[in-house]
Amino acid sequence: MKLYIYVLSIAISCVQKNYAQDNSLHQKINQDMYTNFSKAYKTLDYELFSSIHSKKMIRVSGNGGEIKKSKTYLKEYQKRWSVATKKAALIDFRLFERITSDSLVSDRGIYRVTYNDNTDQVTYSYGQFHVVLQLEDGYWKLLIDYDSNENKTINKQRYDQAFPLLDYKKYWKQNK
């Protein structure tokens, strides 16, 4: 009986340790990428926005049909956000797939941008994205960033079908 209790306690301890490690991994990814991305968007903070991108980042705009390197892409945001009349927008993310390795993450999901023009008129735009993040100096950074509204088929319904960032057990594809 003592052996059974000992083995059971070891098993429970291992499960709890794995859960804590998994939870910590996903919290770190979500903080480094999505929380910082959303904060930069909300505050028009170019420095924060720039800090989440790898210097080797490639940006692909499915709708625009173009590929840009990090420097060009980030300069456009710096210019756009430096306009005194530019209004901040809120951006939220939901995922339907995450694949991880020790130094790379592939996330696919839906984003929603919320615009308010100070007339009580709120509008939304939606897009689907696929990003590859790379661990650089202890931080997850955007290495590849692709998005598209898929010919305007990405909408609230598609957004609601994806999973909240905190719900990683529903979107994380583990190598079993």
N, C-alpha and C positions, 0 to 999 in steps of 0.2 A: 504494500500500500504506500509506503514512504517513497519507493522508487517511482510509482505512478504519479504521486503528487509532485515529486522533483522534476520528472520529465514534463509534466503538464505546465509547471511554473516556468520552465526553460522555454517551452514552446510559446507560451503567452508573452513572455519577455521578448522573444525574437519578433513576434508579430507586432508588438507595440513599438519596438525599435525600428522595424521596417516602415511602419505607418508614419512614425515621426520623421524618418529620413525622407520618405516620399513627400509628406506634407511640406517639409522644409524646402525641398527642391522646387516644388511648384510655387510656393510663396515667393521664393527668391526670383524665379523666372517672371512671375506676374508683377512683382514689385519693380524689378529692373526694366522690364519692357512696358507693360501695359499701364501701370500706375504712373510711371514717369512720362510716358507718351501722353496720357490723358491730362496730366498736370500741365505739361508744356503747352498743349493745345488750349487749355482753359485760361492760362496766364500769358499766352503768346511769348513764352520763355524760350528764345532761340538757343541759348547756351545749354539748357536742359535737353531740348529736342536734339541738338547736335550730339550731345554726350551719349545718347543711346544708340547711335549709329557707328558701325565699324568704319574705319577709314577705307576699307576695301568693299564697302557696301555697294550693291547693285540694285537699282530701283527699276521695276518694270511696271508700266502702266498699260494694263490690258485695253482699257477704253481708248487711251491716247495712242496706243501702238508704238510706244517708244521705250527705250532703255537708256538709263542715265547712271553715271557714276556718282558716288557719294558727294563729291565736291560740288558738282553742278546742281544736283537735287537740293542739297542743303542751302546753297546760295539763293535759290528760288524762295525757300521758306524765310530766310533772313530778310530778303527784300520785301516779301509779302507782309511779314509780321512787323516790319519797321514803319509801315504806313500808319500815321497817327489816327486815322479814322477807322482802321481795321478793328472789327469787333471779334472778340474771342468766341469760340464755339466749344461745345462739349462733345467729346468722342468717347464712346463706350464700346467694349469688345465682348464677344461671346465666342466660344470655340466649339468645334465639332470633332477636332482631332489634334492630338499632340503626340509626337514621337520624340523620344529623348535618347541621347547617348551621353557619355561623360563630358563632351565638349560642344555638342551641337543639339539644337532643338528645332523641330519642324512643327509649326502651328498652322492650322487652317481654321478659318472662322469667318464671322460676319462682324462688321462694325456699323455703328449708327452715329452720325454726326447730327447734333441738335443745334439749330440756328434760331436766334431770337432777335428780331430787328427792332426791339423796343416799342412795338405797337401791339403787344400781346399776341402777335402772330408767331407761332412756333412752327418751324418746318424741319423735316428730317431728310437726310439722304443716307442711303445704305450702300454697302459694298461688301464683296467677298474678298478675302485676302489669304495669301499663303506667304508666311515668313519663315526664314531660316535664321536662327539666332546662333551666335558663336560665343563661347566663354572667353573673354579677354580680360586679363588682369583681375579676375574675380567677379566680373560683371557680364551679364548676358547682353549682347549687342546685336543689332540688326545687321545681318550679312547679306541677305537677299530679301527684298520686299516687293511682292507682286500683289496688285489689287485690280478689281474690275467690278462694275455694277452688273456685269453679264447681260448687257443690252437692256438695262433697267428692270431686270427680273428679280433683283435682290430687294426685298421689302421687309416690312415689319413681321410678317408671318415667318419668313425665312430666319430673321433675326431671333424671334422667339423660339424657334425650333432648335437653335444652337444652345449650348450649355453655359451657365455663368462661370466665370473664371475660378471661383472657389470650388466648383463641382468637378475637380480634376479626375475623379474616379470614373466619370461618365465619358470623358473625351480622351483620356490618356491611353494610348496603345502601348502596352508593355511587351517587351521581348520575353516571351515565356518559355 
